[in-house]
């Protein structure tokens, strides 16, 4: 039986020639936030989120985030 789940996004830092880049932090996503939708599509885990982001072709996306109290 498959159980719906959403992964916690901890951090994402990419090293570039101009220094570190943290797109999640730049977008206002915090440690322990849970991304539940990306452009209206339900996110069923980190792999699904990666696929949705890659399929966006680099365009800006709208994320729905569940933030713990």
Residue frames as qw, qx, qy, qz and C-alpha x, y, z in Angstrom:
[[0.000, 0.890, 0.456, 0.000, 0.00, 0.00, 0.00],
 [0.417, 0.367, -0.013, 0.831, 1.37, 3.40, -0.97],
 [0.298, -0.756, -0.433, 0.390, 1.21, 6.11, 1.64],
 [0.269, 0.863, 0.089, 0.418, 1.19, 9.79, 0.64],
 [0.627, -0.568, -0.113, 0.521, 4.15, 11.64, 2.06],
 [0.290, 0.919, -0.048, 0.263, 5.92, 14.93, 1.69],
 [0.766, -0.016, -0.260, 0.588, 9.60, 15.32, 2.40],
 [0.310, -0.894, -0.069, 0.317, 11.09, 17.97, 4.63],
 [0.582, 0.680, -0.079, 0.438, 13.39, 20.32, 2.78],
 [0.673, -0.557, -0.134, 0.468, 16.46, 20.93, 4.92],
 [0.093, -0.805, 0.225, 0.542, 18.71, 23.05, 2.74],
 [0.788, 0.456, 0.282, 0.304, 20.13, 23.38, -0.73],
 [0.162, -0.857, 0.265, 0.412, 23.42, 25.13, -1.37],
 [0.830, 0.460, 0.174, 0.264, 25.14, 25.19, -4.74],
 [0.453, -0.577, 0.244, 0.635, 28.73, 26.29, -5.16],
 [0.588, 0.760, 0.218, 0.172, 29.29, 28.57, -8.15],
 [0.604, 0.306, -0.068, 0.733, 32.19, 30.65, -9.37],
 [0.067, -0.627, 0.040, -0.775, 30.64, 33.68, -7.68],
 [0.196, -0.281, 0.669, -0.659, 30.14, 31.89, -4.36],
 [0.102, 0.229, 0.949, -0.194, 27.40, 29.89, -2.67],
 [0.400, -0.145, -0.324, -0.845, 23.85, 30.04, -3.98],
 [0.095, 0.197, 0.902, -0.373, 20.87, 28.98, -1.89],
 [0.235, -0.246, -0.508, -0.791, 17.71, 29.24, -4.04],
 [0.446, -0.532, -0.720, -0.023, 15.46, 27.79, -1.32],
 [0.353, -0.501, -0.369, 0.698, 16.59, 30.37, 1.24],
 [0.059, -0.071, 0.246, 0.965, 16.38, 33.13, -1.36],
 [0.333, -0.354, -0.634, -0.601, 12.75, 32.10, -1.99],
 [0.444, -0.441, 0.260, -0.736, 11.94, 32.29, 1.74],
 [0.888, -0.156, -0.408, -0.145, 11.86, 28.54, 2.36],
 [0.315, -0.692, 0.535, -0.367, 13.04, 27.65, 5.85],
 [0.214, 0.205, -0.945, 0.137, 14.55, 24.53, 7.35],
 [0.180, 0.206, 0.880, -0.388, 11.72, 22.11, 8.29],
 [0.525, 0.370, -0.020, -0.766, 9.29, 23.61, 5.76],
 [0.509, 0.145, 0.840, 0.116, 7.40, 20.99, 3.78],
 [0.265, 0.276, -0.418, -0.824, 6.73, 21.69, 0.11],
 [0.514, 0.244, 0.770, -0.289, 3.29, 20.22, -0.56],
 [0.614, 0.680, 0.400, 0.000, 2.61, 21.64, -4.05],
 [0.309, -0.368, 0.395, 0.783, 4.63, 22.95, -6.98],
 [0.232, 0.118, -0.441, -0.859, 2.66, 24.95, -9.57],
 [0.714, -0.040, 0.024, -0.699, -0.52, 23.33, -8.25],
 [0.792, 0.123, -0.590, -0.100, 0.77, 19.73, -8.55],
 [0.775, -0.595, 0.144, -0.157, 0.88, 17.72, -5.33],
 [0.277, 0.642, -0.696, 0.162, 4.46, 16.90, -4.33],
 [0.950, -0.247, -0.075, -0.174, 4.80, 13.26, -3.23],
 [0.845, -0.359, 0.143, 0.371, 8.40, 13.37, -1.99],
 [0.241, -0.721, 0.334, 0.558, 11.77, 14.83, -2.88],
 [0.400, -0.001, 0.748, 0.530, 12.14, 12.85, -6.11],
 [0.247, 0.723, 0.629, 0.145, 8.79, 14.15, -7.37],
 [0.081, -0.928, -0.062, 0.358, 9.81, 17.71, -6.52],
 [0.354, -0.456, 0.552, 0.602, 13.08, 17.31, -8.43],
 [0.362, 0.319, 0.769, 0.420, 11.18, 16.02, -11.49],
 [0.122, 0.878, 0.460, -0.043, 8.73, 18.94, -11.37],
 [0.196, -0.842, 0.170, 0.472, 11.54, 21.49, -11.04],
 [0.384, -0.230, 0.679, 0.582, 13.52, 19.92, -13.89],
 [0.309, 0.522, 0.741, 0.289, 10.39, 19.83, -16.09],
 [0.025, 0.892, 0.284, -0.351, 9.85, 23.56, -15.47],
 [0.645, 0.530, 0.161, 0.526, 12.79, 24.36, -17.71],
 [0.432, -0.027, -0.210, 0.877, 14.05, 26.98, -15.27],
 [0.180, -0.591, -0.284, -0.733, 10.88, 29.06, -15.22],
 [0.195, -0.268, 0.528, -0.782, 9.67, 30.56, -11.96],
 [0.447, -0.297, -0.830, -0.152, 7.42, 28.21, -9.99],
 [0.475, -0.519, 0.148, -0.695, 4.80, 28.75, -7.30],
 [0.421, 0.029, -0.871, 0.252, 5.36, 26.53, -4.26],
 [0.633, -0.595, -0.118, -0.481, 2.84, 25.78, -1.52],
 [0.380, 0.307, -0.724, 0.487, 4.67, 25.26, 1.76],
 [0.697, -0.623, -0.321, -0.154, 3.49, 23.86, 5.08],
 [0.226, 0.564, -0.501, 0.617, 5.44, 25.52, 7.87],
 [0.574, -0.369, -0.686, 0.251, 5.60, 23.96, 11.35],
 [0.314, -0.908, -0.186, -0.207, 4.54, 26.14, 14.28]]
